[in-house]
Amino acid sequence: MKLLCLDGHDALAHSVSQLLQAELLPLERRHFPDGEHYLNIAADVSGADVAILCHLHQPNDPAMAIWFVAQHLRDMGAGKIILVAPYLAYMRQDIRFKPGECLTSKYFAELISQAVDGMITIDPHLHRYHSLDEIYRIPSRVLHATEVIADYLQQVPNPVVVGPDEESEQWARQVADSAQCELLLLRKERSGDREVAIQVPDVRRYEHHTPVLVDDILSTGRTMLRTAEQLVQQGLCKPLCIAVHAVFADGAEQEMRSGPIADVVSCDCIPHATNRISTAGLLAPAISDLMDQIRRS
């Protein structure tokens, strides 16, 4: 097996390639003045199975690159090809909220299903879909960052995992159970896309704990920030904020760090300065297992 890093996330690519003992393929990638892709894989891939590592944050440009690279690898004689997308985009538009809206999740899944033989991702943001199999026609593996986040919490003094709303209960509870620490569930009331109010119960019993806010996607950061403000007002120390996917809307990280937050930490699904939790140990065995499955099919 060989590994091709298409997104420039070299640190994660090197870690995964070492765990797999897989060759990391060279790639020359640039854009022509009009934005067209130039791609060159100066290696012999004849007969080799290839895993393409590419997060899909800001997905439009990398999606085209995935399509071109997959077709190119096949033309060069490669065997099976899988996509490893730690962050999977185009999961938002899964229903027509208004007449005429495009079901981008369905059509993007069709594009990827035609490009590669299988796919691996971490904690995709499923809304009305129960599984990726509803829209993807290829074998897929959905991994969860619960255990690697729980491992990170072993270095946090006396943590209490905080879920900011009812929707986060299952996610927060899994992290708390894995880390063998306490869980505090709050209530969230949203009054707009960027405005939320957090209802906090009596939290005096946690005054000697480190609050840990966890979520799958950190975009605007408003929910975490409002939760942190409420917790500190109730007498708790500044919380640690942890996210699987560091999406970060413009100005979001700066706004969070200007508030009562001790630190912001993310998994390395999307390369970002907050990356402190490695997912290589999750991805490597899943890549091997999925590739074996596809070879046998």
Buried (B, 14 or more C-beta within 10 A) or exposed (E): BBBBBBBEBEEBBBBBBEBBEBBBBEBEBEEEEEEEBEEEBEBEBEEBBBBBBBBBBEBEEBBBBBBBBBEBBBEBEBBBBBBBBBBBBBBEBBEEEEEEEEBBBBEBBEEBBEBBBBBBBBBBBBEEBEEBEEBBEBBBBBBBBBBBBBBBBEEBEEBBBBBBBEEBEEBBBBBBEBBEBBBBBBEBEEEEEEEBEBEBEEBEEBEEBBBBBBBBBBBBBBBBBBBBBBBBEBEBBBBBBBBBBBBBEEEBBEBBBEBBBBBBBBBBBBBBEBBBBBBBBBBBEBBBEBBEBBEEE
